[in-house]
Amino acid sequence: VLIVCLGLFTALNALCGLLWNSETKVMPSIFPNGLDDYVGIGGARLYYDGLGVWLLVLVVVALMFLLFNRTKLGLHMRAVASNAESAALSGVKTGRVLMFGWGVSGAIGAVAGVLITPLAPTQLGLQTMFPILIYASAAALFGGLDSPLGAVVAGLALGVAQQLIMGYVGFIGDTLPQTAALTIIVAVLVLRPNGLFGTRQLERV
């Protein structure tokens, strides 16, 4: 599935370049992002655009938690993700659930693009989202594909580790962190396919 995802991303990315050209464009932030737009706490500067991203991420995570754990639709989505055939036999309309799931994931992806693109070094271009896809895939696999909380925790851990490595290991540069993320993906797939917080599945034969 991950390989198919990367292939689709490459194809759609190239199609976007053919339709709208490959010129990099500047995308303004929805939050104030000037040099003086920050709050000082304990000598640290917390900029409004970063705080806004954190706030919206917390809101989205909370909404997803409520959806998956407090609603009938969320239960159906988890059932279809776990075993679509058994869910269909139980009366779940798997087609509608999958359609809703794709719609929700597309909406979250759109929100993420609006939030992250203004903070990316390359702004809005064909190369903007590929590193984000790699880091997101590494976080999801590391935390566990069936654990939203695990993905968030793993994403935070990977982000902090990346910044520490780039800050204190001078020879790493700006390209090797992506290599580290790819290494994490391969290691997790080989050593612990369920991730840190993922559920181990047992199959009877």
C-alpha positions as CSV (number, residue, x, y, z in Angstrom):
1,V,0.0,0.0,0.0
2,L,2.8,2.4,0.8
3,I,4.5,1.7,-2.5
4,V,1.3,2.3,-4.4
5,C,0.8,5.6,-2.4
6,L,4.2,6.8,-3.4
7,G,3.6,5.8,-7.0
8,L,0.2,7.7,-7.1
9,F,1.8,10.7,-5.5
10,T,4.6,10.8,-8.1
11,A,2.1,10.5,-11.0
12,L,-0.4,13.1,-9.6
13,N,2.5,15.4,-8.8
14,A,3.8,15.2,-12.4
15,L,0.2,15.8,-13.7
16,C,0.0,18.9,-11.6
17,G,3.2,20.1,-13.2
18,L,1.8,19.5,-16.7
19,L,-1.5,21.3,-15.9
20,W,-0.2,24.3,-13.9
21,N,3.5,24.4,-14.8
22,S,6.4,23.7,-12.3
23,E,7.0,27.2,-11.2
24,T,7.3,27.7,-7.5
25,K,4.7,30.1,-6.0
26,V,4.6,31.9,-2.7
27,M,1.7,31.0,-0.5
28,P,0.8,33.4,2.3
29,S,0.1,32.0,5.8
30,I,-3.3,32.2,7.3
31,F,-1.7,33.4,10.6
32,P,0.5,36.5,11.2
33,N,4.0,35.4,10.3
34,G,6.1,38.6,10.5
35,L,9.4,38.8,12.4
36,D,7.7,40.6,15.3
37,D,4.6,38.3,15.4
38,Y,5.6,36.2,18.4
39,V,5.1,35.7,22.1
40,G,8.1,35.6,24.4
41,I,8.0,32.9,27.1
42,G,11.1,32.2,29.2
43,G,13.4,33.8,26.7
44,A,12.0,31.7,23.9
45,R,10.1,33.1,20.9
46,L,6.8,31.3,20.0
47,Y,5.6,32.7,16.7
48,Y,2.0,33.0,15.9
49,D,2.1,30.9,12.8
50,G,3.6,28.0,14.7
51,L,1.2,28.3,17.6
52,G,-1.7,28.4,15.1
53,V,-0.5,25.2,13.5
54,W,-0.3,23.5,16.9
55,L,-3.8,24.7,17.8
56,L,-5.4,23.4,14.7
57,V,-3.5,20.1,14.9
58,L,-4.8,19.6,18.4
59,V,-8.4,20.4,17.3
60,V,-8.1,17.9,14.4
61,V,-6.7,15.2,16.6
62,A,-9.5,15.8,19.2
63,L,-12.2,15.6,16.5
64,M,-10.7,12.4,15.1
65,F,-10.6,10.9,18.6
66,L,-14.2,11.7,19.1
67,L,-15.2,10.4,15.7
68,F,-13.4,7.1,16.1
69,N,-14.3,6.4,19.8
70,R,-17.7,8.2,20.4
71,T,-19.7,7.8,17.2
72,K,-21.3,4.9,15.3
73,L,-19.8,6.0,12.1
74,G,-16.3,6.0,13.7
75,L,-17.0,2.4,14.9
76,H,-18.0,1.4,11.4
77,M,-14.8,3.0,9.9
78,R,-12.7,1.1,12.4
79,A,-14.5,-2.2,11.6
80,V,-14.1,-1.7,7.8
81,A,-10.4,-0.8,8.3
82,S,-9.9,-4.0,10.4
83,N,-11.9,-6.4,8.2
84,A,-14.1,-5.1,5.4
85,E,-15.7,-8.5,4.7
86,S,-16.7,-9.1,8.3
87,A,-18.0,-5.5,8.5
88,A,-20.1,-6.0,5.4
89,L,-21.6,-9.3,6.8
90,S,-22.5,-7.3,9.9
91,G,-24.6,-4.9,7.9
92,V,-22.1,-2.1,7.5
93,K,-22.3,-0.3,4.2
94,T,-18.6,-0.5,3.4
95,G,-18.8,1.6,0.2
96,R,-20.3,4.6,2.0
97,V,-17.9,4.2,4.9
98,L,-14.9,4.1,2.5
99,M,-16.2,7.1,0.6
100,F,-16.5,9.1,3.8
101,G,-13.1,8.0,4.9
102,W,-11.5,9.2,1.7
103,G,-13.4,12.5,2.0
104,V,-12.2,13.0,5.6
105,S,-8.6,12.2,4.7
106,G,-8.7,14.5,1.7
107,A,-10.0,17.3,3.8
108,I,-7.4,16.8,6.5
109,G,-4.7,16.7,3.8
110,A,-6.0,20.0,2.4
111,V,-5.9,21.6,5.8
112,A,-2.3,20.2,6.3
113,G,-1.2,21.6,3.0
114,V,-2.6,25.1,3.8
115,L,-0.8,25.0,7.2
116,I,2.5,23.6,6.2
117,T,3.2,25.1,2.8
118,P,3.8,28.7,4.0
119,L,6.4,27.2,6.5
120,A,8.2,25.1,3.9
121,P,11.5,26.4,2.6
122,T,10.4,25.8,-1.1
123,Q,6.9,27.3,-0.6
124,L,4.3,26.0,-3.1
125,G,6.0,23.8,-5.7
126,L,6.2,20.3,-7.0
127,Q,8.8,19.4,-4.4
128,T,7.0,20.8,-1.4
129,M,4.9,17.8,-0.3
130,F,7.3,14.9,-1.0
131,P,9.4,15.4,2.2
132,I,6.2,15.9,4.2
133,L,4.8,12.6,2.8
134,I,8.0,10.8,3.7
135,Y,8.0,12.2,7.3
136,A,4.2,11.5,7.7
137,S,4.6,7.9,6.4
138,A,7.5,7.3,8.8
139,A,5.5,8.7,11.8
140,A,2.4,6.7,10.9
141,L,4.4,3.5,10.5
142,F,6.5,4.1,13.6
143,G,3.5,4.9,15.8
144,G,1.2,2.3,14.3
145,L,-1.2,2.6,11.3
146,D,-4.2,1.8,13.4
147,S,-3.3,4.2,16.2
148,P,-3.9,8.0,15.6
149,L,-2.4,8.8,19.0
150,G,0.7,6.7,18.2
151,A,1.1,8.6,14.9
152,V,1.0,11.9,16.7
153,V,3.5,10.8,19.4
154,A,5.8,9.3,16.8
155,G,5.6,12.4,14.6
156,L,6.5,14.6,17.5
157,A,9.4,12.4,18.5
158,L,10.7,12.2,14.9
159,G,10.4,16.0,14.5
160,V,12.3,16.7,17.7
161,A,14.9,14.2,16.8
162,Q,15.4,15.7,13.4
163,Q,15.8,19.2,14.7
164,L,18.3,18.1,17.3
165,I,20.3,16.2,14.8
166,M,20.3,19.1,12.4
167,G,21.3,21.5,15.2
168,Y,24.0,19.5,16.8
169,V,25.4,17.3,14.0
170,G,26.8,19.7,11.5
171,F,27.6,17.2,8.7
172,I,24.0,16.0,8.4
173,G,22.8,18.9,6.3
174,D,19.2,19.4,5.0
175,T,18.9,16.2,2.9
176,L,20.0,13.4,5.2
177,P,17.0,13.8,7.6
178,Q,14.9,12.5,4.7
179,T,17.2,9.5,4.4
180,A,16.8,8.9,8.1
181,A,13.0,8.9,7.7
182,L,13.2,6.4,4.9
183,T,15.5,4.3,7.0
184,I,13.0,4.4,9.8
185,I,10.2,3.2,7.4
186,V,12.3,0.2,6.2
187,A,13.3,-0.7,9.8
188,V,9.8,-0.6,11.1
189,L,8.4,-2.6,8.2
190,V,11.1,-5.3,8.8
191,L,11.4,-5.3,12.6
192,R,8.0,-4.2,13.9
193,P,5.3,-3.9,11.2
194,N,2.6,-3.0,13.8
195,G,4.5,0.1,15.1
196,L,5.0,1.1,18.7
197,F,1.3,1.5,19.4
198,G,-0.3,-0.6,16.7
199,T,-2.5,-3.6,17.4
200,R,-1.0,-7.0,16.7
201,Q,-3.4,-9.0,14.5
202,L,-3.8,-12.8,14.9
203,E,-5.1,-14.9,12.1
204,R,-6.6,-18.3,12.5
205,V,-5.8,-20.8,9.7
